[in-house]
Structure formats: C-alpha cells, structure tokens
Amino acid sequence: MPSFFKAIEQRHGVVLHDLVLANLPALDVSIPIFALIWGMGILMTIRTLYKPDIGISYLWTIIFVCIARFITLTLVNLDPPVGLVPLIDPLTGYFYGHAAITKDLFFSGHTSTLFLIYLNLERKNDKRIALAATIILMFLLLIQHIHYTMDVLAAPVIVYCCHRFTKALGFK
C-alpha cells in the first residue's frame, strides 16, 4: 500500500452522522460500481484515440484533482461511515497490495473520475451517458456506504474547479 494511504488508514478520525446514509440500506454493489467506472474509462480512452486533446485535458486536470485530494484527505480526518461494505476491485488489489483502504473519504475519487470524464467528453450523447453514469455511481457509493453524502456531493464541485483551472492555464 502506498505510504500516504497507509498513513491515513492508521489515524483515528471522526464518524459523521449522515442522514442520507442512515436511511439507506448498506448493500454490496461493487460490480455495478466498477462496471460504470471501467465502461466510462473505456469510452474516454476510445474518444481520446480520435481526439487526443480531450485526453491531455483529462490528464492535466486529474493531476490537480489528485493534489486537491491529497490536501483534503490530509486535512479532513474521517473514519468510514457506519455500515460500510468493503468495495472489492481486482485492480486496486494489484496496486494497493490487496489492502482495504477505507479512509480516503473527502472527496470521492470514484465520483471525481466519472465527473471529469463527463467534463472532457465532447459529443452530446457521450456527455449525457457520462453524467447519468456519474449520478448513478454517486447513488451506488452511498448504497454501499463507501462515502458520506458530502464526499460524493463535493467531488463534482472540486473537479469542476480543477477543470476550469486547467483550462485557465491553457492546457487543452
């Protein structure tokens, strides 16, 4: 496990009372979550092959999103929501040494990824699909109690700001 995630996993944080999560059942929806993420990732890759500018914009913005996440994860010390159902993904097991990471909460990286894909896609139907996938993903993350409501709601706002910053710097 990378040292940053190891450090945030070892510290004690605050458990928030989340009214939305308190009224949702905790269910394992890992497969639909990763089907959305992988599916949108494939679509973004295909579109990038034909128009590299959108891939370049995505990559520059994801750098700023990662910096923002490092800052917020360092400053906002949370423990996982009550009822968290572990998210199982074979790819993260490869990168993180099969360790469960549950405290990378504020703000949602999963939501960030799909919303950033939405911002970078250009075709109207692609954008509709990406926005729908983002909203569905946000709901599924809450159903699985992986994130607090504020984590998934803050992600699009922060990603939008990072995207605008990337554009202001002139990265296409």
C-alpha positions in Angstrom: 0.0 0.0 0.0 1.4 3.4 -0.8 2.7 5.2 2.2 0.2 8.1 2.0 -2.8 5.7 2.2 -1.1 3.7 4.9 -0.7 6.9 7.0 -4.4 7.9 6.6 -5.6 4.4 7.4 -3.7 4.4 10.7 -5.0 7.6 12.1 -8.2 8.0 14.1 -10.9 10.2 12.6 -14.4 11.3 13.2 -17.5 9.3 12.3 -20.2 11.7 10.9 -23.9 11.3 11.4 -25.2 11.3 7.8 -28.9 11.5 7.5 -28.9 10.1 3.9 -26.8 7.1 4.8 -28.9 6.5 7.9 -31.9 6.0 5.7 -30.2 3.8 3.0 -29.6 0.1 3.3 -26.0 -1.0 3.1 -25.6 -3.3 0.2 -22.7 -4.7 -1.9 -22.9 -3.1 -5.3 -19.2 -3.4 -6.2 -19.9 -4.9 -9.6 -22.2 -2.2 -10.9 -19.8 0.5 -9.4 -16.8 -0.9 -11.3 -18.8 -1.7 -14.4 -19.7 2.1 -14.6 -16.1 3.2 -13.9 -14.5 0.7 -16.3 -17.1 1.3 -19.0 -16.7 5.1 -18.9 -12.9 4.7 -18.8 -13.1 2.6 -22.0 -15.3 5.2 -23.7 -12.9 8.0 -22.6 -10.0 6.0 -24.0 -11.7 5.5 -27.3 -12.6 9.1 -27.7 -9.0 10.1 -26.7 -7.7 7.9 -29.5 -9.6 10.0 -32.0 -9.1 13.4 -30.3 -6.0 13.4 -28.1 -6.8 17.0 -26.8 -9.5 15.6 -24.5 -7.1 13.1 -23.1 -4.5 15.7 -22.4 -7.0 17.9 -20.7 -8.2 14.9 -18.6 -4.6 14.1 -17.6 -3.7 17.6 -16.6 -6.9 18.0 -14.6 -6.5 14.7 -12.9 -3.1 15.9 -11.6 -4.8 18.9 -10.0 -7.6 16.7 -8.7 -5.0 14.3 -7.1 -3.3 17.3 -5.5 -6.6 18.5 -4.1 -7.4 15.0 -2.8 -4.0 14.8 -1.1 -4.7 18.1 0.6 -8.3 17.3 1.6 -7.5 13.8 2.8 -4.7 15.2 4.9 -6.9 17.9 6.4 -10.3 16.2 6.7 -9.7 13.3 9.1 -12.7 10.9 8.9 -13.4 7.4 9.8 -15.6 5.3 7.4 -19.4 5.6 7.6 -21.3 3.2 9.7 -22.3 0.1 7.7 -19.5 0.4 5.2 -19.5 -2.6 2.8 -15.9 -3.1 1.5 -15.5 -2.2 -2.1 -13.9 -5.1 -4.0 -11.9 -4.4 -7.2 -9.2 -6.7 -8.5 -7.3 -3.7 -10.0 -6.9 -1.9 -6.7 -5.8 -5.1 -5.1 -2.9 -5.1 -7.6 -1.9 -1.5 -6.9 -2.6 -1.4 -3.2 -1.3 -4.9 -2.3 -4.8 -6.2 -1.5 -5.1 -3.9 1.4 -8.5 -2.4 2.2 -8.5 1.4 2.0 -11.5 2.9 3.8 -10.4 6.3 5.0 -9.8 8.0 1.6 -13.2 9.8 2.0 -13.2 13.5 1.4 -13.7 13.8 -1.5 -14.8 10.8 -3.6 -12.2 9.8 -6.1 -14.7 7.5 -7.9 -17.1 10.3 -8.4 -14.3 12.6 -9.4 -13.2 10.2 -12.1 -16.6 9.9 -13.8 -17.4 13.6 -13.5 -14.1 14.5 -15.0 -14.8 12.2 -17.9 -18.2 14.0 -18.3 -16.4 17.4 -18.4 -13.9 16.2 -21.1 -16.2 14.3 -23.5 -17.5 16.4 -26.3 -20.3 14.5 -28.0 -23.7 15.3 -26.7 -24.8 11.7 -26.2 -21.4 10.8 -24.6 -21.9 13.7 -22.2 -25.4 12.5 -21.3 -24.2 9.0 -20.7 -21.3 10.2 -18.6 -23.5 12.5 -16.5 -26.0 9.7 -16.0 -23.2 7.3 -15.0 -21.8 9.8 -12.6 -25.2 10.3 -10.8 -25.9 6.6 -10.7 -22.3 6.0 -9.3 -22.9 8.6 -6.6 -26.1 6.8 -5.5 -24.3 3.4 -5.6 -21.4 4.7 -3.5 -24.0 5.8 -0.9 -25.9 2.5 -1.1 -22.6 0.7 -0.3 -21.8 3.2 2.4 -18.4 3.8 0.9 -18.6 7.6 1.3 -20.5 10.1 3.2 -23.0 12.2 1.3 -20.8 15.3 1.5 -17.9 13.3 -0.1 -19.9 12.5 -3.3 -21.5 15.9 -3.5 -18.2 17.8 -3.0 -16.4 15.8 -5.7 -18.1 17.4 -8.8 -17.7 20.9 -7.4 -14.0 20.4 -6.7 -13.4 18.6 -10.0 -15.1 21.4 -11.9 -12.9 24.0 -10.2 -9.8 21.9 -11.1 -11.0 21.6 -14.7 -11.6 25.4 -15.0 -8.1 25.9 -13.5 -6.6 23.6 -16.2 -8.4 25.5 -18.9 -7.2 28.8 -17.5 -3.6 27.6 -17.7 -4.2 26.9 -21.3 -4.0 23.1 -21.2 -6.5 21.7 -23.7 
